Amino acid sequence: MANGNRIDQFLLASQVMIENSLQNDEIQQALAVYGYTEEKLNYGKSLFEKAESLHNARKKEFGEQIAATAELDNVWEQAEQQYMKTLKIARIALKENVKAYQSTMLLGDRKQSLSGWLEQARAFYRNILSDADLLTPLTAYGYTEEKLEQESALIDQVITKHLAQKKEIGEAQEATEKRDKALDDLAKWVSDLRSVAKVALETSPQQLEKLGILARTS
């Protein structure tokens, strides 16, 4: 029952069946003969309310996950554009500096994974900022220590947004598991109620239809 629309439809159908069983005296009396007392129907109602609440909570968590991912993508894109410009200038400014090739990961392709990209970008900024032999040549191209620190801070923002995204993903997964368990519990209970109602109201097709159960016609 993974599809959101199907879940909404199922919850609405369950609510109709339970609420109308509780509010219609004739239906309630017929069901009581088969053990579905008001107390038992109210238990089913509590299962519905729990499932509905958890379904809404899961929507909220999933929305927060999407928002966190969008924020990460936005900051990463900004940092990537900035980093690539600085990298190109660094390759010019440090082309005669042998140690720069290794310490700043100056050459080669940039990694596509976030973890790989962060490894390269963090090494690039941290090692330049901690070594005057690397920093000084860049100042001739307008890259002051302050400017490089600002760019490095944006890399740190990518890390922060990534951690926030991971947190939201975990919370969304947890919310999904809780919701799915509640939906399973409700589905089993409603299935039994439907089966019993078909027996209890076999001769009252109109009452069955009030529960959302289409009576068979001969």
N, C-alpha and C positions, 0 to 999 in steps of 0.2 A: 504494500500500500504506500509506495514511495512517492507517487505523484501527488503534488499539493492539491490540485483540484479534486482528485478522487477522495482525498482525506477530508476535504471540506464537505463534499457531498455525503460521505459516510457519516460524518459527525452530525450533519443536519438531519439525515434520515434516522439516526439513532435518537436524536433529541425528540423528533416527532413521535417516534414509537414510544419512548419512555414517558414523555410529558402527557401524551394523550391517554396512555394507560393509567396514569395517576389521576387525571382530571375527569375522565369519563366513568361514571359510577357503574354503568352496565359492563363496560370492558373490565374494570377493576374487579368487580364481583365474579365475572367469568374466569378471570385469571387466578383469583384467590382459591378457587376450587382445586387448582393444580399447583398450589404452593406459592404462587406469585402474589404474596400479600403486599400491602402498602409498604411495609418495612423492606421487603425484598426489592420492590420497585424503586424505593428511595436509595437503596444500595446501588442499583444500576445507574441511577441519576448521579450519584457521587462518582462513579466510574467515568461517566460522560464528562462531568465537570472537570475532573482531573485531566482527562485526555485533551479536552478543549484548551485548558489552561496551559498544558505542556506544549501543545501544538502552537499556540500563540507565542509562547516563550521561545520556542525553536525558531519561529519566523523572525523574532527580534534578534536572536543570536546570529542567525544567518545574515540578516541585514547588516549587523555590526561587522561580521566577517568580510562581507563585500566592501563595506566602507573602508575597513582597515587595509584591504588589498589594494583598493584604489589609491589610498594615501601612500602606500609603499611604492606603487608603480609611478606615481607622480614625482615623489622625491628621488627615486632611483633614476628616472629619466633626466631630471635636472642635474643630478650628480654626475651621471654618465656624460652628458653634453659638456659639462664643465671640465671633468677629468680628461676627456679626450682632447680638448683644446690645449690644456696644460701639458698633457703628455707629448703632443706634437711639438710644442715649444721646447720642452725638456730634451727631446731627442736632438734638437738643434743646439741648444745651449750646452748640453753635456756630452756631445758626440766624441770629444777628446778625453772624457773622463772614464777610464776603464772600470773603476769600482761602481760607477753609477749603473752599469748594465745589470749587475747582479742585485745590488741593494735596492734599487727602485723598480726592478722588473721592467726595465725600459723597453726592451725589444719583444718581438713576438706578438701573437694575437691576444686580444683580451678574452678572457673566459666568459662563456655564456651563462653559466650557472651563477646564481646570486652569491653563493659561498665562494666560488672561485674568483668572481669579480671583486668581491670585498677583500679577499686576500691580496690581490694585486694593487687595488686602490689604496688600501691602508698602508701597505709597505711603501708605496710610492710617496705618499705625503709624509708619513712618520719619519722615514729615513732622510728625506730631503730636509725636513725641518730640524732634524737633530744633527745635521752635518753641514758645517759652514762651507766645506769644499763643494757641496752640491747646491746649497742655497745661494751662495754668492753669484755664480754664473747666471742664475735665473733672474736676479734683480735687474740685470741689464736689459731684460725683455719685459720689464714692468711687473714682475712677480715678486712682490715684497713678502716679507715674512708674514705680515698681517693678512695679506690676500691669500696666501697659501693656507694659513690657519683657518680662515673663513671657509675655504673649499674643503679642508679636512673635516671641519665641523659638519658640513653637509653629508659627508660620508658617514659620520657618526649618526646623523639623523636617519640614514638608510637602515643602519643597524637597529636603531630604536623602533622604527616603523616595522621592521621585519619581526622583531620580538613581539610587538603588539599584534601583528597579524597571526603569529603562531598561537598566541594566547586566545585570540578570537576563534581560530580554527578549532582549538581544543574544546572551547566552551560550546561551540556549535555542534561538534561531534557528541559531546556529553548530552546536550539538550536533545539531540536526535535520538540517542539511545533511550533516554528516559521517555520521550514521547512515543517511540515505537513500542516500548513495553506496555505503556498505558493503553495504546490503541489495540494491541493484541488482547489485553485483558477485556477491554470493552467489546471488541468484536466477538469474542467467545461468549460473553454474557448476552449480547444482543442476538446472536445466532440462536441460542437456546430459547430466549424469549419469543423470537419469531416462530420457532417450531411449535412451542407450546400454544401460542396465540392461534395458530392455524387449527389446532385441535379444539381449543376452548371456544373459539368463535366460528367454528366450521359452518354453522347454520346462520351466521350473521355477517354476510359478505360486506355490508356497508360499514360495520364496525372494524372489520379487518382493513378496509381501505383507509379508515381514519388513522390506522397505524402505519400506513404506507405499504400495506401488503395487498397485492392484487389478488382477489379471490378467483379461483378457477370457475369458468362457466362451462356448462355442459353443451 
